[in-house]
């Protein structure tokens, strides 16, 4: 769903970027939290692309 490796997912959980709770020795993640995190990543990527596009136009590096 997130297209990340297991170690990356564990790091996201341990850093508090993705909420979870424990049941025994297992980490449980709510599906809605995964979707919200995915949507946040997507929005951040679009924001960065917009900023790069704006910078590209300011510098006159765009294709004509």
PDBQT receptor file of N, H, CA, C and O in Angstrom, charges set to zero:
ATOM      1  N   UNK A   1       0.821  -1.195   0.000  1.00  0.00    +0.000 N 
ATOM      2  CA  UNK A   1       0.000   0.000   0.000  1.00  0.00    +0.000 C 
ATOM      3  C   UNK A   1       0.860   1.252   0.000  1.00  0.00    +0.000 C 
ATOM      4  O   UNK A   1       0.559   2.202  -0.722  1.00  0.00    +0.000 OA
ATOM      5  N   UNK A   2       1.922   1.273   0.793  1.00  0.00    +0.000 N 
ATOM      6  H   UNK A   2       2.167   0.501   1.380  1.00  0.00    +0.000 HD
ATOM      7  CA  UNK A   2       2.809   2.429   0.837  1.00  0.00    +0.000 C 
ATOM      8  C   UNK A   2       4.028   2.265  -0.064  1.00  0.00    +0.000 C 
ATOM      9  O   UNK A   2       4.748   3.226  -0.336  1.00  0.00    +0.000 OA
ATOM     10  N   UNK A   3       4.248   1.045  -0.519  1.00  0.00    +0.000 N 
ATOM     11  H   UNK A   3       3.663   0.265  -0.298  1.00  0.00    +0.000 HD
ATOM     12  CA  UNK A   3       5.392   0.747  -1.380  1.00  0.00    +0.000 C 
ATOM     13  C   UNK A   3       6.714   1.080  -0.695  1.00  0.00    +0.000 C 
ATOM     14  O   UNK A   3       7.591   1.702  -1.294  1.00  0.00    +0.000 OA
ATOM     15  N   UNK A   4       6.852   0.662   0.562  1.00  0.00    +0.000 N 
ATOM     16  H   UNK A   4       6.139   0.157   1.049  1.00  0.00    +0.000 HD
ATOM     17  CA  UNK A   4       8.094   0.831   1.310  1.00  0.00    +0.000 C 
ATOM     18  C   UNK A   4       8.510  -0.523   1.876  1.00  0.00    +0.000 C 
ATOM     19  O   UNK A   4       7.690  -1.430   2.020  1.00  0.00    +0.000 OA
ATOM     20  N   UNK A   5       9.769  -0.639   2.187  1.00  0.00    +0.000 N 
ATOM     21  H   UNK A   5      10.435   0.098   2.071  1.00  0.00    +0.000 HD
ATOM     22  CA  UNK A   5      10.272  -1.888   2.757  1.00  0.00    +0.000 C 
ATOM     23  C   UNK A   5       9.829  -2.016   4.213  1.00  0.00    +0.000 C 
ATOM     24  O   UNK A   5       9.409  -1.043   4.840  1.00  0.00    +0.000 OA
ATOM     25  N   UNK A   6       9.933  -3.225   4.731  1.00  0.00    +0.000 N 
ATOM     26  H   UNK A   6      10.274  -4.015   4.222  1.00  0.00    +0.000 HD
ATOM     27  CA  UNK A   6       9.567  -3.457   6.129  1.00  0.00    +0.000 C 
ATOM     28  C   UNK A   6      10.417  -2.617   7.083  1.00  0.00    +0.000 C 
ATOM     29  O   UNK A   6       9.867  -2.011   8.002  1.00  0.00    +0.000 OA
ATOM     30  N   UNK A   7      11.759  -2.557   6.894  1.00  0.00    +0.000 N 
ATOM     31  H   UNK A   7      12.206  -3.049   6.147  1.00  0.00    +0.000 HD
ATOM     32  CA  UNK A   7      12.560  -1.704   7.789  1.00  0.00    +0.000 C 
ATOM     33  C   UNK A   7      12.147  -0.229   7.732  1.00  0.00    +0.000 C 
ATOM     34  O   UNK A   7      12.177   0.465   8.748  1.00  0.00    +0.000 OA
ATOM     35  N   UNK A   8      11.767   0.242   6.556  1.00  0.00    +0.000 N 
ATOM     36  H   UNK A   8      11.743  -0.322   5.730  1.00  0.00    +0.000 HD
ATOM     37  CA  UNK A   8      11.322   1.631   6.435  1.00  0.00    +0.000 C 
ATOM     38  C   UNK A   8      10.005   1.829   7.176  1.00  0.00    +0.000 C 
ATOM     39  O   UNK A   8       9.818   2.845   7.847  1.00  0.00    +0.000 OA
ATOM     40  N   UNK A   9       9.100   0.878   7.063  1.00  0.00    +0.000 N 
ATOM     41  H   UNK A   9       9.252   0.053   6.519  1.00  0.00    +0.000 HD
ATOM     42  CA  UNK A   9       7.830   0.955   7.780  1.00  0.00    +0.000 C 
ATOM     43  C   UNK A   9       8.065   0.969   9.287  1.00  0.00    +0.000 C 
ATOM     44  O   UNK A   9       7.442   1.754  10.002  1.00  0.00    +0.000 OA
ATOM     45  N   UNK A  10       8.947   0.121   9.770  1.00  0.00    +0.000 N 
ATOM     46  H   UNK A  10       9.453  -0.516   9.189  1.00  0.00    +0.000 HD
ATOM     47  CA  UNK A  10       9.261   0.081  11.202  1.00  0.00    +0.000 C 
ATOM     48  C   UNK A  10       9.836   1.419  11.656  1.00  0.00    +0.000 C 
ATOM     49  O   UNK A  10       9.498   1.904  12.736  1.00  0.00    +0.000 OA
ATOM     50  N   UNK A  11      10.709   2.023  10.834  1.00  0.00    +0.000 N 
ATOM     51  H   UNK A  11      10.983   1.630   9.957  1.00  0.00    +0.000 HD
ATOM     52  CA  UNK A  11      11.288   3.322  11.161  1.00  0.00    +0.000 C 
ATOM     53  C   UNK A  11      10.192   4.391  11.239  1.00  0.00    +0.000 C 
ATOM     54  O   UNK A  11      10.198   5.223  12.147  1.00  0.00    +0.000 OA
ATOM     55  N   UNK A  12       9.251   4.368  10.284  1.00  0.00    +0.000 N 
ATOM     56  H   UNK A  12       9.246   3.693   9.546  1.00  0.00    +0.000 HD
ATOM     57  CA  UNK A  12       8.137   5.315  10.311  1.00  0.00    +0.000 C 
ATOM     58  C   UNK A  12       7.317   5.162  11.591  1.00  0.00    +0.000 C 
ATOM     59  O   UNK A  12       6.896   6.152  12.189  1.00  0.00    +0.000 OA
ATOM     60  N   UNK A  13       7.097   3.932  11.998  1.00  0.00    +0.000 N 
ATOM     61  H   UNK A  13       7.439   3.128  11.512  1.00  0.00    +0.000 HD
ATOM     62  CA  UNK A  13       6.336   3.674  13.225  1.00  0.00    +0.000 C 
ATOM     63  C   UNK A  13       7.108   4.141  14.451  1.00  0.00    +0.000 C 
ATOM     64  O   UNK A  13       6.552   4.818  15.316  1.00  0.00    +0.000 OA
ATOM     65  N   UNK A  14       8.376   3.785  14.529  1.00  0.00    +0.000 N 
ATOM     66  H   UNK A  14       8.828   3.234  13.827  1.00  0.00    +0.000 HD
ATOM     67  CA  UNK A  14       9.188   4.138  15.698  1.00  0.00    +0.000 C 
ATOM     68  C   UNK A  14       9.417   5.643  15.816  1.00  0.00    +0.000 C 
ATOM     69  O   UNK A  14       9.553   6.164  16.923  1.00  0.00    +0.000 OA
ATOM     70  N   UNK A  15       9.460   6.347  14.677  1.00  0.00    +0.000 N 
ATOM     71  H   UNK A  15       9.349   5.924  13.777  1.00  0.00    +0.000 HD
ATOM     72  CA  UNK A  15       9.652   7.804  14.693  1.00  0.00    +0.000 C 
ATOM     73  C   UNK A  15       8.358   8.565  14.929  1.00  0.00    +0.000 C 
ATOM     74  O   UNK A  15       8.374   9.791  15.045  1.00  0.00    +0.000 OA
ATOM     75  N   UNK A  16       7.240   7.855  15.002  1.00  0.00    +0.000 N 
ATOM     76  H   UNK A  16       7.227   6.860  14.908  1.00  0.00    +0.000 HD
ATOM     77  CA  UNK A  16       5.962   8.496  15.267  1.00  0.00    +0.000 C 
ATOM     78  C   UNK A  16       5.312   9.130  14.045  1.00  0.00    +0.000 C 
ATOM     79  O   UNK A  16       4.343   9.879  14.174  1.00  0.00    +0.000 OA
ATOM     80  N   UNK A  17       5.838   8.836  12.862  1.00  0.00    +0.000 N 
ATOM     81  H   UNK A  17       6.624   8.228  12.757  1.00  0.00    +0.000 HD
ATOM     82  CA  UNK A  17       5.269   9.400  11.641  1.00  0.00    +0.000 C 
ATOM     83  C   UNK A  17       3.969   8.698  11.250  1.00  0.00    +0.000 C 
ATOM     84  O   UNK A  17       3.147   9.247  10.516  1.00  0.00    +0.000 OA
ATOM     85  N   UNK A  18       3.802   7.492  11.745  1.00  0.00    +0.000 N 
ATOM     86  H   UNK A  18       4.470   7.046  12.341  1.00  0.00    +0.000 HD
ATOM     87  CA  UNK A  18       2.606   6.704  11.467  1.00  0.00    +0.000 C 
ATOM     88  C   UNK A  18       2.159   6.081  12.790  1.00  0.00    +0.000 C 
ATOM     89  O   UNK A  18       2.892   5.287  13.381  1.00  0.00    +0.000 OA
ATOM     90  N   UNK A  19       0.956   6.440  13.258  1.00  0.00    +0.000 N 
ATOM     91  H   UNK A  19       0.361   7.085  12.778  1.00  0.00    +0.000 HD
ATOM     92  CA  UNK A  19       0.516   5.922  14.563  1.00  0.00    +0.000 C 
ATOM     93  C   UNK A  19       0.220   4.423  14.534  1.00  0.00    +0.000 C 
ATOM     94  O   UNK A  19      -0.202   3.875  13.516  1.00  0.00    +0.000 OA
ATOM     95  N   UNK A  20       0.450   3.783  15.667  1.00  0.00    +0.000 N 
ATOM     96  H   UNK A  20       0.793   4.228  16.494  1.00  0.00    +0.000 HD
ATOM     97  CA  UNK A  20       0.179   2.351  15.801  1.00  0.00    +0.000 C 
ATOM     98  C   UNK A  20      -0.034   2.033  17.271  1.00  0.00    +0.000 C 
ATOM     99  O   UNK A  20       0.237   2.860  18.141  1.00  0.00    +0.000 OA
ATOM    100  N   UNK A  21      -0.515   0.845  17.537  1.00  0.00    +0.000 N 
ATOM    101  H   UNK A  21      -0.736   0.174  16.830  1.00  0.00    +0.000 HD
ATOM    102  CA  UNK A  21      -0.573   0.349  18.914  1.00  0.00    +0.000 C 
ATOM    103  C   UNK A  21      -0.066  -1.082  18.907  1.00  0.00    +0.000 C 
ATOM    104  O   UNK A  21       0.005  -1.728  17.862  1.00  0.00    +0.000 OA
ATOM    105  N   UNK A  22       0.279  -1.561  20.074  1.00  0.00    +0.000 N 
ATOM    106  H   UNK A  22       0.221  -1.036  20.923  1.00  0.00    +0.000 HD
ATOM    107  CA  UNK A  22       0.823  -2.914  20.175  1.00  0.00    +0.000 C 
ATOM    108  C   UNK A  22      -0.208  -3.859  20.770  1.00  0.00    +0.000 C 
ATOM    109  O   UNK A  22      -0.957  -3.519  21.686  1.00  0.00    +0.000 OA
ATOM    110  N   UNK A  23      -0.212  -5.053  20.211  1.00  0.00    +0.000 N 
ATOM    111  H   UNK A  23       0.396  -5.330  19.467  1.00  0.00    +0.000 HD
ATOM    112  CA  UNK A  23      -0.969  -6.164  20.768  1.00  0.00    +0.000 C 
ATOM    113  C   UNK A  23       0.037  -7.282  20.940  1.00  0.00    +0.000 C 
ATOM    114  O   UNK A  23       0.423  -7.944  19.977  1.00  0.00    +0.000 OA
ATOM    115  N   UNK A  24       0.459  -7.485  22.186  1.00  0.00    +0.000 N 
ATOM    116  H   UNK A  24       0.146  -6.947  22.969  1.00  0.00    +0.000 HD
ATOM    117  CA  UNK A  24       1.546  -8.434  22.422  1.00  0.00    +0.000 C 
ATOM    118  C   UNK A  24       2.823  -7.863  21.834  1.00  0.00    +0.000 C 
ATOM    119  O   UNK A  24       3.224  -6.744  22.155  1.00  0.00    +0.000 OA
ATOM    120  N   UNK A  25       3.461  -8.647  20.967  1.00  0.00    +0.000 N 
ATOM    121  H   UNK A  25       3.136  -9.556  20.706  1.00  0.00    +0.000 HD
ATOM    122  CA  UNK A  25       4.686  -8.155  20.342  1.00  0.00    +0.000 C 
ATOM    123  C   UNK A  25       4.449  -7.671  18.906  1.00  0.00    +0.000 C 
ATOM    124  O   UNK A  25       5.399  -7.462  18.151  1.00  0.00    +0.000 OA
ATOM    125  N   UNK A  26       3.189  -7.497  18.541  1.00  0.00    +0.000 N 
ATOM    126  H   UNK A  26       2.417  -7.667  19.154  1.00  0.00    +0.000 HD
ATOM    127  CA  UNK A  26       2.829  -7.074  17.179  1.00  0.00    +0.000 C 
ATOM    128  C   UNK A  26       2.457  -5.594  17.157  1.00  0.00    +0.000 C 
ATOM    129  O   UNK A  26       1.855  -5.080  18.100  1.00  0.00    +0.000 OA
ATOM    130  N   UNK A  27       2.814  -4.930  16.088  1.00  0.00    +0.000 N 
ATOM    131  H   UNK A  27       3.303  -5.348  15.322  1.00  0.00    +0.000 HD
ATOM    132  CA  UNK A  27       2.398  -3.548  15.874  1.00  0.00    +0.000 C 
ATOM    133  C   UNK A  27       1.131  -3.566  15.012  1.00  0.00    +0.000 C 
ATOM    134  O   UNK A  27       1.086  -4.233  13.978  1.00  0.00    +0.000 OA
ATOM    135  N   UNK A  28       0.124  -2.841  15.438  1.00  0.00    +0.000 N 
ATOM    136  H   UNK A  28       0.161  -2.299  16.278  1.00  0.00    +0.000 HD
ATOM    137  CA  UNK A  28      -1.135  -2.766  14.692  1.00  0.00    +0.000 C 
ATOM    138  C   UNK A  28      -1.302  -1.344  14.184  1.00  0.00    +0.000 C 
ATOM    139  O   UNK A  28      -1.154  -0.379  14.934  1.00  0.00    +0.000 OA
ATOM    140  N   UNK A  29      -1.618  -1.228  12.882  1.00  0.00    +0.000 N 
ATOM    141  H   UNK A  29      -1.738  -2.012  12.273  1.00  0.00    +0.000 HD
ATOM    142  CA  UNK A  29      -1.779   0.075  12.248  1.00  0.00    +0.000 C 
ATOM    143  C   UNK A  29      -3.198   0.144  11.694  1.00  0.00    +0.000 C 
ATOM    144  O   UNK A  29      -3.657  -0.787  11.031  1.00  0.00    +0.000 OA
ATOM    145  N   UNK A  30      -3.879   1.234  11.964  1.00  0.00    +0.000 N 
ATOM    146  H   UNK A  30      -3.506   1.990  12.503  1.00  0.00    +0.000 HD
ATOM    147  CA  UNK A  30      -5.228   1.402  11.419  1.00  0.00    +0.000 C 
ATOM    148  C   UNK A  30      -5.137   1.687   9.918  1.00  0.00    +0.000 C 
ATOM    149  O   UNK A  30      -4.263   2.421   9.458  1.00  0.00    +0.000 OA
ATOM    150  N   UNK A  31      -6.047   1.096   9.183  1.00  0.00    +0.000 N 
ATOM    151  H   UNK A  31      -6.758   0.500   9.557  1.00  0.00    +0.000 HD
ATOM    152  CA  UNK A  31      -6.090   1.285   7.734  1.00  0.00    +0.000 C 
ATOM    153  C   UNK A  31      -6.278   2.756   7.388  1.00  0.00    +0.000 C 
ATOM    154  O   UNK A  31      -5.666   3.262   6.448  1.00  0.00    +0.000 OA
ATOM    155  N   UNK A  32      -7.125   3.439   8.150  1.00  0.00    +0.000 N 
ATOM    156  H   UNK A  32      -7.623   3.028   8.914  1.00  0.00    +0.000 HD
ATOM    157  CA  UNK A  32      -7.366   4.870   7.885  1.00  0.00    +0.000 C 
ATOM    158  C   UNK A  32      -6.106   5.694   8.104  1.00  0.00    +0.000 C 
ATOM    159  O   UNK A  32      -5.888   6.681   7.401  1.00  0.00    +0.000 OA
ATOM    160  N   UNK A  33      -5.263   5.303   9.077  1.00  0.00    +0.000 N 
ATOM    161  H   UNK A  33      -5.440   4.501   9.648  1.00  0.00    +0.000 HD
ATOM    162  CA  UNK A  33      -3.999   6.004   9.306  1.00  0.00    +0.000 C 
ATOM    163  C   UNK A  33      -3.037   5.786   8.150  1.00  0.00    +0.000 C 
ATOM    164  O   UNK A  33      -2.309   6.700   7.764  1.00  0.00    +0.000 OA
ATOM    165  N   UNK A  34      -3.032   4.576   7.595  1.00  0.00    +0.000 N 
ATOM    166  H   UNK A  34      -3.624   3.834   7.909  1.00  0.00    +0.000 HD
ATOM    167  CA  UNK A  34      -2.178   4.281   6.439  1.00  0.00    +0.000 C 
ATOM    168  C   UNK A  34      -2.628   5.127   5.246  1.00  0.00    +0.000 C 
ATOM    169  O   UNK A  34      -1.795   5.709   4.551  1.00  0.00    +0.000 OA
ATOM    170  N   UNK A  35      -3.941   5.198   5.005  1.00  0.00    +0.000 N 
ATOM    171  H   UNK A  35      -4.617   4.725   5.569  1.00  0.00    +0.000 HD
ATOM    172  CA  UNK A  35      -4.454   6.006   3.900  1.00  0.00    +0.000 C 
ATOM    173  C   UNK A  35      -4.141   7.482   4.099  1.00  0.00    +0.000 C 
ATOM    174  O   UNK A  35      -3.773   8.169   3.147  1.00  0.00    +0.000 OA
ATOM    175  N   UNK A  36      -4.282   7.972   5.314  1.00  0.00    +0.000 N 
ATOM    176  H   UNK A  36      -4.581   7.414   6.087  1.00  0.00    +0.000 HD
ATOM    177  CA  UNK A  36      -3.992   9.378   5.601  1.00  0.00    +0.000 C 
ATOM    178  C   UNK A  36      -2.509   9.674   5.375  1.00  0.00    +0.000 C 
ATOM    179  O   UNK A  36      -2.160  10.713   4.814  1.00  0.00    +0.000 OA
ATOM    180  N   UNK A  37      -1.643   8.766   5.808  1.00  0.00    +0.000 N 
ATOM    181  H   UNK A  37      -1.926   7.923   6.263  1.00  0.00    +0.000 HD
ATOM    182  CA  UNK A  37      -0.200   8.956   5.599  1.00  0.00    +0.000 C 
ATOM    183  C   UNK A  37       0.120   8.955   4.101  1.00  0.00    +0.000 C 
ATOM    184  O   UNK A  37       0.899   9.784   3.630  1.00  0.00    +0.000 OA
ATOM    185  N   UNK A  38      -0.485   8.019   3.352  1.00  0.00    +0.000 N 
ATOM    186  H   UNK A  38      -1.117   7.346   3.735  1.00  0.00    +0.000 HD
ATOM    187  CA  UNK A  38      -0.266   7.944   1.904  1.00  0.00    +0.000 C 
ATOM    188  C   UNK A  38      -0.725   9.231   1.217  1.00  0.00    +0.000 C 
ATOM    189  O   UNK A  38      -0.036   9.745   0.336  1.00  0.00    +0.000 OA
ATOM    190  N   UNK A  39      -1.880   9.747   1.618  1.00  0.00    +0.000 N 
ATOM    191  H   UNK A  39      -2.439   9.329   2.333  1.00  0.00    +0.000 HD
ATOM    192  CA  UNK A  39      -2.395  10.977   1.033  1.00  0.00    +0.000 C 
ATOM    193  C   UNK A  39      -1.505  12.170   1.376  1.00  0.00    +0.000 C 
ATOM    194  O   UNK A  39      -1.305  13.061   0.550  1.00  0.00    +0.000 OA
ATOM    195  N   UNK A  40      -0.975  12.183   2.598  1.00  0.00    +0.000 N 
ATOM    196  H   UNK A  40      -1.138  11.459   3.269  1.00  0.00    +0.000 HD
ATOM    197  CA  UNK A  40      -0.061  13.254   3.018  1.00  0.00    +0.000 C 
ATOM    198  C   UNK A  40       1.218  13.225   2.189  1.00  0.00    +0.000 C 
ATOM    199  O   UNK A  40       1.710  14.273   1.771  1.00  0.00    +0.000 OA
ATOM    200  N   UNK A  41       1.759  12.031   1.951  1.00  0.00    +0.000 N 
ATOM    201  H   UNK A  41       1.359  11.180   2.291  1.00  0.00    +0.000 HD
ATOM    202  CA  UNK A  41       2.953  11.889   1.115  1.00  0.00    +0.000 C 
ATOM    203  C   UNK A  41       2.691  12.400  -0.294  1.00  0.00    +0.000 C 
ATOM    204  O   UNK A  41       3.506  13.119  -0.872  1.00  0.00    +0.000 OA
ATOM    205  N   UNK A  42       1.547  12.018  -0.834  1.00  0.00    +0.000 N 
ATOM    206  H   UNK A  42       0.885  11.434  -0.365  1.00  0.00    +0.000 HD
ATOM    207  CA  UNK A  42       1.180  12.433  -2.186  1.00  0.00    +0.000 C 
ATOM    208  C   UNK A  42       1.065  13.956  -2.272  1.00  0.00    +0.000 C 
ATOM    209  O   UNK A  42       1.564  14.565  -3.218  1.00  0.00    +0.000 OA
ATOM    210  N   UNK A  43       0.413  14.566  -1.293  1.00  0.00    +0.000 N 
ATOM    211  H   UNK A  43       0.008  14.071  -0.524  1.00  0.00    +0.000 HD
ATOM    212  CA  UNK A  43       0.256  16.020  -1.274  1.00  0.00    +0.000 C 
ATOM    213  C   UNK A  43       1.614  16.713  -1.154  1.00  0.00    +0.000 C 
ATOM    214  O   UNK A  43       1.854  17.724  -1.813  1.00  0.00    +0.000 OA
ATOM    215  N   UNK A  44       2.496  16.177  -0.320  1.00  0.00    +0.000 N 
ATOM    216  H   UNK A  44       2.301  15.355   0.215  1.00  0.00    +0.000 HD
ATOM    217  CA  UNK A  44       3.839  16.757  -0.173  1.00  0.00    +0.000 C 
ATOM    218  C   UNK A  44       4.617  16.677  -1.477  1.00  0.00    +0.000 C 
ATOM    219  O   UNK A  44       5.313  17.624  -1.844  1.00  0.00    +0.000 OA
ATOM    220  N   UNK A  45       4.505  15.565  -2.173  1.00  0.00    +0.000 N 
ATOM    221  H   UNK A  45       3.940  14.796  -1.875  1.00  0.00    +0.000 HD
ATOM    222  CA  UNK A  45       5.204  15.411  -3.450  1.00  0.00    +0.000 C 
ATOM    223  C   UNK A  45       4.686  16.405  -4.482  1.00  0.00    +0.000 C 
ATOM    224  O   UNK A  45       5.473  17.002  -5.217  1.00  0.00    +0.000 OA
ATOM    225  N   UNK A  46       3.373  16.587  -4.541  1.00  0.00    +0.000 N 
ATOM    226  H   UNK A  46       2.734  16.103  -3.944  1.00  0.00    +0.000 HD
ATOM    227  CA  UNK A  46       2.799  17.551  -5.474  1.00  0.00    +0.000 C 
ATOM    228  C   UNK A  46       3.247  18.973  -5.155  1.00  0.00    +0.000 C 
ATOM    229  O   UNK A  46       3.509  19.766  -6.059  1.00  0.00    +0.000 OA
ATOM    230  N   UNK A  47       3.331  19.290  -3.864  1.00  0.00    +0.000 N 
ATOM    231  H   UNK A  47       3.118  18.646  -3.130  1.00  0.00    +0.000 HD
ATOM    232  CA  UNK A  47       3.784  20.618  -3.449  1.00  0.00    +0.000 C 
ATOM    233  C   UNK A  47       5.219  20.858  -3.910  1.00  0.00    +0.000 C 
ATOM    234  O   UNK A  47       5.531  21.927  -4.435  1.00  0.00    +0.000 OA
ATOM    235  N   UNK A  48       6.086  19.878  -3.720  1.00  0.00    +0.000 N 
ATOM    236  H   UNK A  48       5.832  19.009  -3.294  1.00  0.00    +0.000 HD
ATOM    237  CA  UNK A  48       7.483  20.007  -4.133  1.00  0.00    +0.000 C 
ATOM    238  C   UNK A  48       7.581  20.137  -5.651  1.00  0.00    +0.000 C 
ATOM    239  O   UNK A  48       8.373  20.933  -6.156  1.00  0.00    +0.000 OA
ATOM    240  N   UNK A  49       6.781  19.359  -6.378  1.00  0.00    +0.000 N 
ATOM    241  H   UNK A  49       6.138  18.713  -5.967  1.00  0.00    +0.000 HD
ATOM    242  CA  UNK A  49       6.788  19.468  -7.842  1.00  0.00    +0.000 C 
ATOM    243  C   UNK A  49       6.339  20.852  -8.299  1.00  0.00    +0.000 C 
ATOM    244  O   UNK A  49       6.907  21.405  -9.241  1.00  0.00    +0.000 OA
ATOM    245  N   UNK A  50       5.333  21.413  -7.647  1.00  0.00    +0.000 N 
ATOM    246  H   UNK A  50       4.872  20.964  -6.882  1.00  0.00    +0.000 HD
ATOM    247  CA  UNK A  50       4.888  22.764  -7.975  1.00  0.00    +0.000 C 
ATOM    248  C   UNK A  50       5.993  23.786  -7.718  1.00  0.00    +0.000 C 
ATOM    249  O   UNK A  50       6.206  24.694  -8.521  1.00  0.00    +0.000 OA
ATOM    250  N   UNK A  51       6.693  23.635  -6.597  1.00  0.00    +0.000 N 
ATOM    251  H   UNK A  51       6.520  22.898  -5.944  1.00  0.00    +0.000 HD
ATOM    252  CA  UNK A  51       7.790  24.546  -6.272  1.00  0.00    +0.000 C 
ATOM    253  C   UNK A  51       8.914  24.430  -7.299  1.00  0.00    +0.000 C 
ATOM    254  O   UNK A  51       9.482  25.441  -7.712  1.00  0.00    +0.000 OA
ATOM    255  N   UNK A  52       9.235  23.212  -7.710  1.00  0.00    +0.000 N 
ATOM    256  H   UNK A  52       8.773  22.391  -7.374  1.00  0.00    +0.000 HD
ATOM    257  CA  UNK A  52      10.272  23.018  -8.722  1.00  0.00    +0.000 C 
ATOM    258  C   UNK A  52       9.864  23.610 -10.061  1.00  0.00    +0.000 C 
ATOM    259  O   UNK A  52      10.686  24.201 -10.761  1.00  0.00    +0.000 OA
ATOM    260  N   UNK A  53       8.605  23.452 -10.413  1.00  0.00    +0.000 N 
ATOM    261  H   UNK A  53       7.937  22.971  -9.844  1.00  0.00    +0.000 HD
ATOM    262  CA  UNK A  53       8.102  24.006 -11.663  1.00  0.00    +0.000 C 
ATOM    263  C   UNK A  53       8.175  25.533 -11.640  1.00  0.00    +0.000 C 
ATOM    264  O   UNK A  53       8.562  26.163 -12.625  1.00  0.00    +0.000 OA
ATOM    265  N   UNK A  54       7.800  26.113 -10.508  1.00  0.00    +0.000 N 
ATOM    266  H   UNK A  54       7.486  25.602  -9.708  1.00  0.00    +0.000 HD
ATOM    267  CA  UNK A  54       7.863  27.568 -10.368  1.00  0.00    +0.000 C 
ATOM    268  C   UNK A  54       9.300  28.059 -10.480  1.00  0.00    +0.000 C 
ATOM    269  O   UNK A  54       9.566  29.052 -11.156  1.00  0.00    +0.000 OA
ATOM    270  N   UNK A  55      10.221  27.375  -9.825  1.00  0.00    +0.000 N 
ATOM    271  H   UNK A  55      10.005  26.568  -9.275  1.00  0.00    +0.000 HD
ATOM    272  CA  UNK A  55      11.634  27.736  -9.897  1.00  0.00    +0.000 C 
ATOM    273  C   UNK A  55      12.157  27.580 -11.316  1.00  0.00    +0.000 C 
ATOM    274  O   UNK A  55      12.934  28.405 -11.797  1.00  0.00    +0.000 OA
ATOM    275  N   UNK A  56      11.731  26.527 -11.974  1.00  0.00    +0.000 N 
ATOM    276  H   UNK A  56      11.100  25.856 -11.584  1.00  0.00    +0.000 HD
ATOM    277  CA  UNK A  56      12.130  26.275 -13.361  1.00  0.00    +0.000 C 
ATOM    278  C   UNK A  56      11.704  27.437 -14.258  1.00  0.00    +0.000 C 
ATOM    279  O   UNK A  56      12.476  27.890 -15.103  1.00  0.00    +0.000 OA
ATOM    280  N   UNK A  57      10.486  27.910 -14.072  1.00  0.00    +0.000 N 
ATOM    281  H   UNK A  57       9.859  27.542 -13.386  1.00  0.00    +0.000 HD
ATOM    282  CA  UNK A  57       9.989  29.017 -14.889  1.00  0.00    +0.000 C 
ATOM    283  C   UNK A  57      10.705  30.322 -14.563  1.00  0.00    +0.000 C 
ATOM    284  O   UNK A  57      10.967  31.124 -15.459  1.00  0.00    +0.000 OA
ATOM    285  N   UNK A  58      11.025  30.541 -13.288  1.00  0.00    +0.000 N 
ATOM    286  H   UNK A  58      10.812  29.890 -12.560  1.00  0.00    +0.000 HD
ATOM    287  CA  UNK A  58      11.752  31.753 -12.898  1.00  0.00    +0.000 C 
ATOM    288  C   UNK A  58      13.139  31.790 -13.525  1.00  0.00    +0.000 C 
ATOM    289  O   UNK A  58      13.614  32.847 -13.939  1.00  0.00    +0.000 OA
ATOM    290  N   UNK A  59      13.777  30.643 -13.591  1.00  0.00    +0.000 N 
ATOM    291  H   UNK A  59      13.392  29.784 -13.254  1.00  0.00    +0.000 HD
ATOM    292  CA  UNK A  59      15.128  30.565 -14.142  1.00  0.00    +0.000 C 
ATOM    293  C   UNK A  59      15.134  30.429 -15.663  1.00  0.00    +0.000 C 
ATOM    294  O   UNK A  59      16.191  30.478 -16.293  1.00  0.00    +0.000 OA
ATOM    295  N   UNK A  60      13.971  30.261 -16.238  1.00  0.00    +0.000 N 
ATOM    296  H   UNK A  60      13.113  30.221 -15.727  1.00  0.00    +0.000 HD
ATOM    297  CA  UNK A  60      13.871  30.133 -17.683  1.00  0.00    +0.000 C 
ATOM    298  C   UNK A  60      14.434  28.833 -18.223  1.00  0.00    +0.000 C 
ATOM    299  O   UNK A  60      14.968  28.797 -19.332  1.00  0.00    +0.000 OA
ATOM    300  N   UNK A  61      14.317  27.772 -17.451  1.00  0.00    +0.000 N 
ATOM    301  H   UNK A  61      13.883  27.802 -16.550  1.00  0.00    +0.000 HD
ATOM    302  CA  UNK A  61      14.862  26.474 -17.860  1.00  0.00    +0.000 C 
ATOM    303  C   UNK A  61      13.818  25.567 -18.499  1.00  0.00    +0.000 C 
ATOM    304  O   UNK A  61      14.133  24.451 -18.911  1.00  0.00    +0.000 OA
ATOM    305  N   UNK A  62      12.586  26.038 -18.582  1.00  0.00    +0.000 N 
ATOM    306  H   UNK A  62      12.330  26.945 -18.247  1.00  0.00    +0.000 HD
ATOM    307  CA  UNK A  62      11.511  25.205 -19.115  1.00  0.00    +0.000 C 
ATOM    308  C   UNK A  62      11.642  24.973 -20.609  1.00  0.00    +0.000 C 
ATOM    309  O   UNK A  62      12.354  25.689 -21.311  1.00  0.00    +0.000 OA
ATOM    310  N   UNK A  63      10.940  23.959 -21.072  1.00  0.00    +0.000 N 
ATOM    311  H   UNK A  63      10.361  23.377 -20.501  1.00  0.00    +0.000 HD
ATOM    312  CA  UNK A  63      10.938  23.656 -22.501  1.00  0.00    +0.000 C 
ATOM    313  C   UNK A  63      10.001  24.613 -23.227  1.00  0.00    +0.000 C 
ATOM    314  O   UNK A  63       8.967  25.008 -22.688  1.00  0.00    +0.000 OA
ATOM    315  N   UNK A  64      10.352  24.968 -24.404  1.00  0.00    +0.000 N 
ATOM    316  H   UNK A  64      11.192  24.647 -24.841  1.00  0.00    +0.000 HD
ATOM    317  CA  UNK A  64       9.510  25.879 -25.188  1.00  0.00    +0.000 C 
ATOM    318  C   UNK A  64       9.026  25.210 -26.440  1.00  0.00    +0.000 C 
ATOM    319  O   UNK A  64       8.303  25.822 -27.227  1.00  0.00    +0.000 OA
TER     320      UNK A  64
